[in-house]
Amino acid sequence: MVPITITGKALYSDVGISFWGGIDPLNGNVIDQTHPLHGKCIKDAILCIPSGRGSCTGSQVMLELCLNGNGPQAIILRDVDAILCTGAVIAEEFFNDENISIPIICAVGEERFSQLQRNGEEDVTISIESNQDNEDVVIRMNGKHEICSKNLLAMKSILSFIDGCDGEAQQPKSQAEKLAQRVVQRIGCISGATELIPITSAHIDAVTYIGQGGLRFAQRLVELDGKVKVPTTLNSQSTDRRRWEQLGIDKTLATNANSVGDAYLELGCAMSFTCAPYLLPNKPSKGDNIMWGESNAVVFSNSVLGARTEKYADYFDICAAVVGLVPNTGVHQTEKRKPSIVIDATDFIEEHLLPQIHADMVDEKCVYKSGIDLLFPAMGWLSGNLSDGRIPLILGFDLLPSVSRDNLKAFCAAYGTTGSSPLFHMANITPEAMGDNVINDMIQACGDKRVQVSKEDVVEAYTTLDSGKQSGDDISLVALGNPHLSVEEMKDLIDIISLDDRPKKENVDVIATLGRHIQSEADLLGYTRSLEEFGVTLLNDTCWCMLLHPPIIPSTNPSAKILTNSGKYAHYGPGLTNCNIRFGSMYQCIEAAKCGRMGSTKGAGMSWLRLFSTHTLMRHIRKIR
C-alpha cells in the first residue's frame, strides 16, 4: 500500500446524484437542476454524498472524468455504489498505462456519514494508511475529527465459488474475457458478494456515446477477441443508425455513435437498440437471473416481470455478458428483495383521484383528457425520492380501475431517475406483492418505516418535473417515447389525434422514439402511416436522453420549449439540453402539437390535473418552502 495524502474542498449533500445527467463530464459541473449542488464543480473536490442514484450511465461519466482530469480527488459515500466504482475500475483495468486521475472512493456507513455532515469542514484531508481494523482511508476534518473507512478500489477479491460452473468453465478463453472477469470479480467484491452466478440474458446500456473513453473501451474488447456468452440486447445508442444524415445529425457525432454500436455488434450483441427490452418477444421470466443495464429496464424487469438483476453499471454490463456471470448479491437474493419502507398513496388516490376518474369514465373522450396517465411518472419520481435507497412497498394503486403495462413503464422510468433501489413492490399489481397475506407480511416487516403520500407531495413532484412552466406555454417540440413507445401507446396517440380533425401546427415538431421491432409491428397495423400523416417523426435506435444536440434539440433558440409526457426526460432534460422542459399528459402533448401551446388544466375533462391550477400551485409552493 502506497501512503497518499490529499487535501481538498468538500462538497456536502444529503441527496444522492446521478453522474449521468447530473454532472458534465467535460468540466465536472453539476448540471442536475433539481440537485442541491447544482452549479457547483466537483473537479478536485472531496465529494460527500449518500450514494449515486438514477442512471446506470454514471459509470461512463466517471470514466470520462478520470480520463479528462475533471473528476473529484475523492468520493465519500454513505452507501457502497458499484456504478461509480465501475467507472474507476474500468479506468484502472483498461487505461492503466495512461496518466489518469482516479479518485479515492469509500463508503462510511450511515452513522459515520451523519458524523461527517455534522462535523464537516470546508477543507478535508484524506490519507491512505492502515490501522488495526484493516481500514486504510482516514478522513480528517480540521484536525479535530477523524473517520476511518476502506478504499473500495483497493479491496481484494474474495469470490471463492462460482455457482453452476466447473473449474474449466472459469478459465478465460481470450484476453478480453480475462479483463472482463477481473472487472466482474472486483465489482463483486466491492458489492459484498462471495460468489458469482450464471445469467440467462444481458442488456447493454453502455452503447451510448458520451466520450472517447467509452468508444476506446468497446473497441479494445473487440481487439482482444471478446464475445458475449449469453443472449444480449443493446440499449438505445446516440443516433438513428440509418437516418442520421437525413436528420441532419453532425457527421462526427454520428460516426462516433455508430462506431460504438458497431463494436458491440461485433461482440455478438443483437441488433435491438431499444431502451425498452421488456417489449421484445424474448423478455425474461419471473425468477430468472439476468444482467440488465438501463435504469428503467432494470426497475421494470425486477418489479413488473419479477426477474432478478441489480442496477448494473455501464461497462460492467458488457463484462458480465462476456463472462456470463454476475455477483450473487442484492436483489438476486430472495431475502434482499423484501421491502423495507411503505409508501402509502391510498388516501391521496381515494380522496383526489377516484371521484374524478369515475366521472371521466362516462365520456370516452374524457378518459384521454383526464391526464391520468401523468399520475404514473409523477408518482414514480416521487416514490424514488421518498424511498431513500430502500425497496418500497407502494399502496393504493390497486384502487384504480386499471393499471396498464404502459402505466408501469412510465412509473418505472421516473422511479429510476430518483431511486437508487432497482426494485419496488406495488400492492396487488406487481407479481411479488399479490394477496392480502403477502402484503400484510410486507407491511409488518417494514415496521415504522412508513410515508403517507399527501397532495402537497404530488404537487411538488409535478411542479418539479414541469420545471419550464415559468418560461410560458408556447411549445417548439413535443418529445414522445422515453422509454420507447409500445404498440399500444402508438394506438393511444392515434386515438387522441382522431378526437378532432385539426392538423399539426407547422412550427411544432413532434418526434417519437421507438425500437425497430415495435415499428415493424406498427407498420403492419397501419399505425406508422397514421402517425406520420399527422406529422410525427419516428426515430429508431436512439432515445431522448441521447439526443442532446441540434437539429433535433432546438438549443439554438433560447426561448424554445420542449413538452414531454416522460417523467424521466422531464427530470434529465433541462440539464442535458439546456432547454426549458414542460411536463404534460399524452393528451396535452397532442393538443400542443395542434395549437402550439400547452393547454390549461382548467378545461373540461382535465380532472385531477386541476390540483396544479395556478391558485392551488402557489399556495402549496409557499407551504413547501
N, C-alpha and C positions, 0 to 999 in steps of 0.2 A: 504494500500500500504506500503510495507516494503522498506525503503530507502536503496539503494545499490550504491556503487561507485566502479568502476573498472578502471584500467589504463593498457593500452597495446600498443604494437607496431602496427601501422596502415599499412595495405597493400592496396594501391590505384590502381584502374584500371578503365578506361572508357569503358572497354569491359566486357559485362556480361559473366558468366561462367556457364557451365553445371556441377553441382556437380557430377553427374554420368558420368564417362568417363573423368572427368576433375580433380577430387580430389580423392586421395586414402583414403578410409575410415579407413584403418589400421594405418595411420600415419599423415593424414592431408596434405600430399604433393600435390601440383598442378602438375598433370601429363598430362594435355592437352598441347601438344607440339606447338599448334598454338596460345596459350594464352600468353599475355604479362607477366603474373605472373608465367609462367612455371618454376618449380624448387623451388618456394617459399613454405613455410609451413604455413598453416592457424591456426595451433594449438595455442590457447591462444591469437591469434591476434585480432585486430579490422579490419574486412574485409570490405572494402568500394568499392562496385561495383554497376553499374546501376541496375542490376537485375540478376536473373539466366537466363539461356537460354537452348535450346535443350531438353534433355531427361526429361520425367516425373519421372524417377527413381531417380532424385536428392533428393527427399524426403526420399528414402531408405538410401542414403548415409548420409543424415543429421541425421537420427535416429541412424545409426551405430556410427557416430562421437560422438553423445551425450552419447551413452552407453559406448563407448570406452574411453571417455575423451580426444578425439583428435580434438574436434571442436574449433571454434573461441569463444572468450568471447562475441563478439557482431558482428552483421552484419548490416552495414548501407547501405541501398539501395536508389536508386533514385525512383524506382517504386515498388509498392507492388508486392511481389512474393509469391503466395499462395503455390507453390511447396516447397520452402524452409521452409515456415511456417508450412506446414503439417507435415514434419518430426519432428519438435519440438513439435507440438501439440500432436502427437501420443506418443512421449516420456513422456509428462506430463500426458496424459489421461490413458495410459496403463502401464507405468513403474514408476508411481509416488512414489511407496514405495521403490524404489532403489536409491542409491546415484549416481545421474546422473548430468551431467553438460549441462544446456540448455542455449544457447546464448540469449542475448537481440537482438531482430530484429526490426528495424524501417525503414520506408520509408520516406525520407525527401522532395521528390519532385525535379523537375528539377533545380529550382533556388538555393535551398539550397545545392543540391548536387554539383552544379558548384562552389558555395562558399566554400564548403568543400574541393574540389580539389584545388582551388586557394590558400586557406589559410592552407592547410593541413600540419600537422607536423608529424614527426615520432612517437611521443608519444601523445596519445589521452586519455583523461579522460571522462568517461561516467557515469552520475549519474541518478538514478531513483528518481525523486522528482516531485511534482506537481507545475503548475504555473496557472496564471489566464485564460489561453487559454485551460486549461484541457490537456496540453501536459506534459507527465511525464518522457520523456527522454531528458536530457541536455547533449550535446556533447561539450566538451571544448578542444580547441586546444592551447596548450602553454599558457593557462591562459588568452589569449587575445581575442579569438573569441569564440562565443557560437552559437550553433544551437539547436533548440528545436523541438521535434517531439513526436510521440506516440509510445509506446511499443506495437507492433502489437499483441503480445502474451497475453497482458493484456486486450485487448478490450472486452467489454461486448456485448453479442448477442443482436441485435436489430431486429431480424427476427420475425415479429409480425403476419405474414399471410402466410399460406401455400396454394397456389393456387390448386384447384381441390381436396382438401382433407377436410373431416369434422373433427370435434374435436376428435371423437373416433379413426379415422384412424391415428391420430398423436400420439396416446398413444403407446409407445414401448411394444412389446409382449415378449421381452426377455431382459436379461442384456446386451447381445451383441448389440441388437438394440438400447438400451438406450445409450450405449457408442458411437455407430456409429452416433446416432442422435446428440450427443454433438459435435463430430468432424465436422459433416456437418454444424452445426449451427455456430461453431467458425470460420471455414474457410469461410463460407458465410459472416460473419460479417467482417472478415479481407478483403474480396474481395469487400466490399461495398454494398452487397446485402441487400434488405429489405424483401425479400420473397423467398420461395422455390417453385419449380415447379416439377411436376412429369416427369419421364423419361420413354421411351419406351424400352430401352435396355441399357446394360452396357458391357464394355470390360475392363478386369482387367489386368493391367500392372505389378502389384505388385507380380506376381507369380515367378519372378526371385529370386534366392537365392544369396544374396551378404553378408550375415552375419546372426548370430543367432537372432538378433533383429527382422528381418522380419519373420523368422520362428516362433518365440515365439508369435509374434503378430497374425499371422494367426491361430495358434493353440489355442490361447486364445479366438478368436472369435468362434471357433468350441466348445470349452469347455463351453462357455456361451450361447450355443444354437442359434448361428447365422444362418440365411438363407437368400438368396437373394430374392428380391420381384419381379424382372423383369428378362426376358431372358438375361443371362450373359455368355459371352465367355471369354476365357482365352488367354492371350498373350503367347509368347514363354517362356519356362522355361529354366533352366540352363543345361539340358542334354536331350538326346533322352531317353524317359522313358522305351522303350522296348529293346534298343540295347546298353545301356551304357556299359555293361560288355563285349560284343563282341568288342566294340570300344576301350576297354582298359581304360575307364574313372576311375579315382580314386574312390574307394568304398565310402569313407566318403563324398566326394563331391556329388556323385550320390545319396546317401541316403538322405542327407540334401535337395538336389534339388527336389527329388521325394516327400519328406515329405511336402515341401511347396505346390507342386502341389496337393498332396492328401488332404491337409487341404482345399484348395479352392474348390476341387471337393465335399468335404463333406458339404461345404457351399451352394451347389446347382448349381455351375457353370458347364457349358457344357465342354465336353472333346474336346476342339478345339486346344489349344496350337499353335496359329499362330499369328505372328506379322502383318499379312495382313487380318484382319477380313472382310474387304470390298470385299475379294474374295469368301467369304462364301455365300451360297444361300440367307440367310435372312438378307441382308445388309439393313441399314436404307434408308429412302427416304428423298427427299428434304423437309425441314421444320420440320422434326422430332427432338424433344429434346431428346438427348441421353447423356450418360456419358461414354466417351471412354478415357482410358489411352493409352500409347504408342504414342510417338510424331508423327511418320509417319502416323499412323492411324487417329490421331486427325486432322492433316492437310488435309489428303485425304478426310475424311468424311465431313469436313466443306467446303473445296474448290471444290472438284470434285463431291461429292454427294449432296452437299447443305444441309446436316443435320446440327444440331446445338449442339456443345459441346465445352466447354472450354478445354484447355490443363490441364487435371486434374492430380493431383499428385498421385503417388503410395500411397496406404493405404487409401487416400480419396476415391479412386475408389471403393474399396470393401465396405467401409462405406456407400457410396451413393447407391450402389446396394442393401445393406441390408435395407436401409431406403426407397429406391425407389424415392428419391428426390434429387435435386441439387439446388444451389443458382441461382436465376434468375438474372444473371449478364453477362457482357461481350458479347460474340457473340451469346448467347441465345436471345439477344435483337436485333431486326431488325436494329435499329439506330446504334448499335455498330458493325455492320458487314460491314459498309461502309469503303472504302479505304481512307487513309489519306496521301499516298505518291504514286507517279507514278514512276515506274522503266521501262524505255523505251529502249528496245533492238531492235527497228525497224531498225535503221541504221546499227547496227552490223550484224543483220541477212541478210539484203538486200545486204550489201557490201561483207561480208565474207563467208556467208553460201549458199545463194540461187544459185549463179553461179556453185559452186561445186556440190550441191545436184542435180541440173538438169543434169549435166554431168554424175554423178554416176548412174542416173536412166536409162541410156542407156543399162547398163550391170547389170543383176540381181546379179551377184557375187559382183559387186562394191557397191551395196546397203548395204550389210553386211560389206564390207571392209571399207566403208566410215567413220565408227565410229560415225555417227550422234547420236547414242543412248547415247554417252558420253556427248553430249550437255546438256541433261536434268539434270543429277546430278550436273554437274559443275555450270549450271545456277541456280539451286535450292539453292546450297550452297552460291553462290554469292548474290542471291536475299535476302536470310535470313540476310546476313551481311548488305546489303545496306538498308534494310527496317528499321533498328534501332528501333525495337519494334513496329513499325506501321504495319497496314494492307496495303499491297501494291496492286496496280493495275499494272499488268505487260503487256507491249505492245510488239507486234511484232511476237509472236509465231503463230498467225493465218496466217502468210505469208507462213509458212512451208506447204509442200504438205499434210502432215498428222501429227497428234499428237495422239498417242495411249494411252490407259489406262496404259500400262506399262511405257510409257514415263512419264506420270504424276505421276505414283507410284515412279519412281526414283527421279523425281523433288521434290515431297513432302517429301521423306525421307531425302534428303540432306538439303532442306529448314528447316526442323525440327531440324537439328543439330545446326544451327547458328541463326535462327529466334526465337524470343520469342512470336510472334503473332501466334495464332493457325489457321490462315486463310490467303489466298491470293486470288486475283481475276486475271484471265488471260483472256484478251480481246478476245471475241468470241470463247473461249474454255471452260471456266467453267460456270456453269449454271446461276450464278447471274450477269454475265458480258456479256450478249448476246445482240447484236444490237447496232447500232451506237448511238441512243439517250441515251441509258443507259450508254454507255461508255463515251460519251461526258459529261454527268452529273457527272460521277465519276471523270473525269479529272478536271472539273471545281471546284468540291468540294475539291480537293487536293491543289488548289491554287499554290503557288510557290514551294511546296514540290515535286520536280522532280529530278530524277537522270538519266543521259544518260549513258547507258552501252557502254563502249569502248572495243576495242580489248585488251588493256592493262589490263582492269578489268578481262576479261575472262582468259587471260594468267595467271594472278596472282592466280585466283581461281584454275585453273588446276594444276599449279605447286605446290600450297599449298597442294592439295589433293594427288598429286604424290610425296609425301614427301621422299620416299625412292629412288628417282632417282640417287642420288649421290652414292648409295651403289652398283650400277651396274644393269645389265639387267637379270641376272640369276634368275630363279623363282623356289621356292620349293613347293609352294602351291597356287592353284587357288581357290579363295573363291567366290562362287556364291550364290545368294538368300538372299540378305539383302536389302529390305524386302523379305519375302518368295517368291519363284518363282511362277509364274502363269503357267497355261497350255500353253498359247501362248509363253511364254519365253522358255519353255521346247522344243516346236516345233522349235523355232528360233535356239536354241543350236544344235538340231539335224541337221537342215539345214546347219549350219556353219560347223559342223563336216563333213558333207557329201560333202563339196566343193572339197575335195580330199580324197584319201584313206590312208593317213598317220595315224599311230596309235598314241595313247598317249605315251609320253615318260615315261619310267618306274620310273624315280626318281622324277617325278612331281605328287603330289596328286591333284586331282580335287574333291572338295566337294561342294555340293549344299544343302541348307536347304529349306524345303517346308512344308506346312501343310499337315496333313493326308488326308483332303478332296481333295486337289489338287492331291496328289499322287494317290488316288483311281481313279480319273478321268484319270490320265495319264496311270495307269495300263491298263485300258480298251482300250485306244488308242494305246497302244504299245510303248509309249514314255519312260516309265520307263525302259523297257528292252533295248531299243536302247541306252539310256544314260549309263546304267550300262555295256553294252557290250563294249562301248568305254573306260570305266574305271572311270566313275563318281560315287562317293559315295553319296547317297541321305540320308539325315538325317531329321527326323521329330521332332516335339515338341520343338526344340530349334532353336537358330539363332546365327549369328556370334558375335553379341555383348554380348552374354552369354558364348561363347566358348573361355575361356581365358587360358586354360592350356594344356600341353601335354596330350595325344599324338596327339590331333587334331592340336594344335598350336605348330609349331616347335621351341619352345623357347629355347631348349637345344642347338641349333645351332646358334651362334651369327651372322653368315652370311646369315641365312635363310631370304628369302623374300617372302611376300605374295602379290599376284596380285588380285585385285578385280575390278569389274565394279560398285561398290556401293559407291556413294559419302558419305553416312552415315558411312560405315565401313572405308573408307579411312580417314575420319575425326577422328573417335574414336579409330580406330585400333592401331595406334602407341602407344598411352598412355595405352590402355588396355592390349596389348600383349607384349610390348617392342620389337616388330619386325619391320623390315623395310617394309613399305607398298607401293606398286606401284598401280597406278590407270590407268585403261585402258578400252577399249570398250569390248563388248562381243566377237567380232571377235579377238581382241588381247588376250583375255583370252584363247580362244581355240587354237590360234596359239602358245601361251606359253606352253599350255599343250602338244602340238605336238613336239615342238623343245626345250623346257626348258628355253627359253629366251623370254623376252618381245620384240616384233618386233619393228622396226623403223617406224616412221610416214612418212618416205620418199618414201616408196614403192608405186606402182600403186594402186590407189583407196583409199588412206588414206585421201584424200581431205582436209577437214577443219582442221584436226589434224596437218597439216603441219604448222599451226600457232605456234605450240610448238616445231618446229625444234630447234636444238641447237643454231643456229645463232640468230634466232628471240628471243628465250628464253633469252639468255644472254643480248641482247640489252634491252629487256623490264624489266628484273630484275634490271639492272643498273638504268633504268629510274624510276622504282618504289622506289628503295632505295634512 
